Amino acid sequence: MKNKTLGEFIIDNQNDFPGSTGELSKILSSIRLAAKLVSHETNKAGLAKHILGAAGTENIQGEQQQKLDVYADHQFIEALKAREVVCGIGSEENDDFVSFDEEKCKKGKYVVLMDPLDGSSNIDVKVSIGTIFSVFERCSAIGNPAELKDFLQKGVKQVAAGYVIYGSSTMLVYSTGNGVNGFTFDPSIGVFFLSHPNMKFPSSGSIYSMNEGNLNHCSAEIQDYISFCKGNNTATKKPYTARYIGSLVADFHRNLIKGGIYLYPSTTTAPNGKLRLLYECSPLAFLAEQAGGMAISDKGRVLDIQPEELHQRVPFYIGSKEMVKELEVFLQGGN
């Protein structure tokens, strides 16, 4: 039996939504197209001088933008705008949300939030990078321009989320609230094929992922947890193995398949953490829960956090459920 393509899968499953008229399917198709273009350029990094290196600009977080950051941001915005079913986009690379003012776009009932190129500092050294995206149904009046409140919604209200990882192969992973499925790109014919149906986090694992260079700037609870990870206990596969790539998508993807936990806590130098709630944490938390995993911040479930601003940062812990529960005990001071 032939492998099912992403396009076939989207069509087969669009009826999961009562009253569906195909808008969400068009959004996923737009993301598929832009992902192909970004994958193509990513694979040329090092050969194509117009792609490699810094763009000479900074985003709102004060981070140096890479040329591929700017390229990816443009491709995803244009692909989504062309379908005329999205009324606005929030991007990590832009100071404010982008409202599409064309009349057909204003009738769109969805907004998309995205990190167009996660881990872009790794482009020059050929480490896996990715795109993270999130889809919400707007809460402002259809027919009007998008408003800030459309983007500042709790993660539990997401209707779809996913990521694309550009590595040894390009893979698109997404959920519309009915499980998580992964599709691997065949560049010879330009098609994504279903390769990882019904993806699930192992209930536990033996991998922890954290930038331990920041450990001395972390709370005593986090330091105690890392010591716990390094302790010996053959019954619980300890000591755990440290694996940290520095691309959130890549670390999450590995842990999803093999089992593990990812930590980006608050520190004395970054008291609110570093990762963005709307562009990174919320969509991956949605995927984690759909795959049987768990995602928390310092004060509970990530999907229950009410965003207060577009570029809000939060401490972030995500992965196999039993491992996150172990960490939760430490965060609550019960170790």
N, C-alpha and C positions, 0 to 999 in steps of 0.2 A: 504494500500500500504506500502511495507516495506521501511525502511529508506535507503537512498543511502549511500554507503560506500565512503570513501575518494578515494579508488582505482577506483571505478566506476566513480566517479565525475571527476577525473583526465583524464580518458580515454575519457569520454563523451565530455570534453571540450578542448582536446589537438588540435582539428582542428581549434580552434580560431586563430591559428598562421599560416599564409600562408606559405606553404612549410615545415610545421612541420614534423620532422622525429623522434619525441619522446624523444629528449634529455632532454627537460625541464621537461617532465613527469617523467623521470628517476631521475632527481634531487629531485623533490618533493617526490618521493617514497623513496629515500635515507634518506631524512629528516624525513619522517614518521617513518622509521625503527629506526633511532637513537633516535628519540623522545620517542619511546616505551621503549628503553633501559634506557634512562635517567629517565623517569617517574617511571620505576620499582625501580631503585636505590633510587630516591628521596623519594619514599614511605617507604623505609626501613631506612631512616636516623633516627638515635636514637637507632636502633636495630643493624645495621651493623657498627661496629667500623671502618672498612676500608673506610667508606664513610664520617662519621661525623668528622668535625673539620678542622683545617688548614693543608695545605700540607707542610708548612715549606718553601715555596718559594714565590717570588713576581713576578707579571707581569710587563710589561714595564712601567705601570703607577705608580709603586711603591706600588701597593695594594697587601695585603696578599691573596694569592690564597688558596681557600678551596679545599679539596680533591675532592669534587664533581665538582668543576670547571675543574680540570685536567681531570677527568673521562669524562665529557661531551664533552670537547674539542676533546679528543681522539676519542670518538664514532662518532661524526659528521664528523671529518676528514676522518676516515677510511670508513665510510658508503658512503661518496661522492666519495672518491678515487676508491672504488670498482666498481662503475658504469662506470668508464672510459669515462665520458662525461664532466668532469670538469678538466680544466688544472691547476687550482690553487685555493687556499683558503687564505683569510685574516681573522685572528681571533684576537679578543681583548686580548686573552691570550698569543699571540706570538709576539715577537719583530718585526719580518718581515713576509711577506707573505710566504706561503708554495707553492712551484711550484712542480707539479707532473711530474717527468721526464720520466715515462713510455711512450713508443711511442704512445699507444692508448690514453693516457691522454693528451698528447701534441696536439692531433688532436681535443680535446674537444673545443667547441666554447664558453664555459661559465666559469666565475669565480664566487665564492660565498664568501660573507663576512658575518661574524656572531659574535654575542656575545653568546657564547655557554651556559652561565648560568648567566643571569641578576639577580641581587639581591641576590647573593650567600651569602652575610653576614647574610641573614635571614634564612638560612638553619637550623641552630641550634635551632631556636625558632619557626619553623614550619609555617612560613609565606610564602605565595605564591611567587614563583620564576618563571623564564621563560627563553626561548631561543629566540633570534631575528636573522633573516636571511635575506639576500638580494642577488639577482642574477643579474649579468650583462653579456651581450654578450661581449666577449673580443674584444679589438681593435688592438692587436698585430697579427702577422701572424699565422694562424693555422698551426700546425706542429712544431712550435717552443715552447720553454718553456714560461710560463707566465711571463709577465713583469709588472713592477710597474704601468705603465700607464693603464693597464687593470683594476686596482683597484681604481685609482684616477679619477673616472668619476662622473659627476654630478648625483644627485639622480633622475633627470627627465629621465635618460637613463636606469633606472632599468626595467628589464623585469618581475621580480617577487619579492615579499617580503612577510614576514609574521613573526609570532611568535608562540611559544608554551607556554602555561601557565600551570604550575604544581601546582595545588591547591586542592580544595575540589574535583575537577575532573580535568583530563588533557584535554586540548583543543588546537587544532591546527587551527590557523586563517591565511589565506593567500589570496593574490590577484596576478593575472597575468595581471592586467590592465583592467579587465572586471568585476569590483565589488569585494566585499569582502565576503568571506564565512567562516564559522566556523564549525569545526568538533570535536565532543566530543568522547573521548576514552572510550570504554567499555572493562575494564580489564578482564572480565570473558571470553571473546572470542578473545581479542587482536585486536580489530578492531575500527577504527575511523568512526563514522557515522555523516552525515550532520545534524547538530542540529540548526545552525543559518545561514540560507540562506540569501544572499543579505543584509549583515549588514550595517546599516546606523547610523552615528552620529545624535542624535537629534540636530536641528539647534541651540538650546541653552540649558542651563541647570542651575543647582543651586549648583554645586560642584566646588571648586577650590582645587588644589593639589599642595602643595609646602612645602618645609622644612622651616618653619618660624623661626627656630632657627638661620638661616642665614640672617634674614631680615635686621638687623642693618648694615650688610655688603653690602647690595644691593643699587642700585641707588635710587635717590629720586623718579624717575618715577615708579619703582617697588613698593616702599613703599606706594606711593599714590594709586596705583592700588589695593593693598591689603586692604588699608583703604576703598576704594570704594567697595570692595567685602563684607566688614563687615558692610556697611551702610544699613540703613533701606529703603526699597522700595518694597512694596507688589506687585506692578505691574510687577516688574522684578524679583520676587522671592528672593529678598534680605532682610536680609543678606544671602549671599551664605553659604553653608556648607563646612567646611574644612575637607578634607579627604586625608590623606597622608600615604601611606603604606611603601614607601621606596624601593619598587621594581617597576621599570619603567613599566615593562610589566603589572603588576597587576593594577597600577594606570591608565594606558592607557586603559586596558580592561574594567575596571569599567566605565570610562568616555565614552567609545565608546557605551556602552549599556545604560547608564543612562543619559548621557549628562554632560559635564563638561570641565574644562581646566586644563592642567598640566603645571607647570612653573619650569624651572631650569635656572635661570638667571645667568649672570656674577656677581661676587662679588669682593670685594677688595682683598680677599684671593685667588680667582680663577677668574682672569679677563677674561678668555676665556670660562667661564663656566666649567662644569665637564663632561657632556655627550659627547660621541664620535660621530662625524658626520657620519662616514661610518658604524659603527656597531650598532648604536642605533637610532640616529635622522633621518637619511635618509630613512631607511626602514619603520619606523613608520610614517614618513611624507607621504610616498607613500601610505600606507594603509589609513591614515587619509583622504587624498584627494580622494581616491577611494571610501571612505565611506561618502563623502560629508562634511568632516571636513576641518581643516586648520592647517598648521604648519609653523611657522616663527622663525627666529632668530632675532637678534637686527637690522639686515640690510635687512630684507625681507624674501622671500620664501626660505625655507630650501632646496627644491629640485633644486634650481638654484645656490646653492653654489658650487664653483669649489674647490674640495679638493686639499690640497697642501701636505699632508702627511697622512700616514695610520692611525695614532692615534690622528688626529686632534680633538680638542674639540670646541664646539660652545654653546652659550646660546640657550635655546630651549623652545618653547612655542607651545603647541599642544592641539587640542580639538575641541569642537563644534564651528562652524564657527562664529556665532554671538558673542560668548564670546572671541574668539581670536581677532576679529575685535575691540571689546571694549578695550582689552589690547593694541592693535596697536595704538589706539588714544593716550593712555598714553605714550607709547614709543616714539611717535613722538612729545610729548610735547604739545598735544592739549587738555589736560584735563581741 
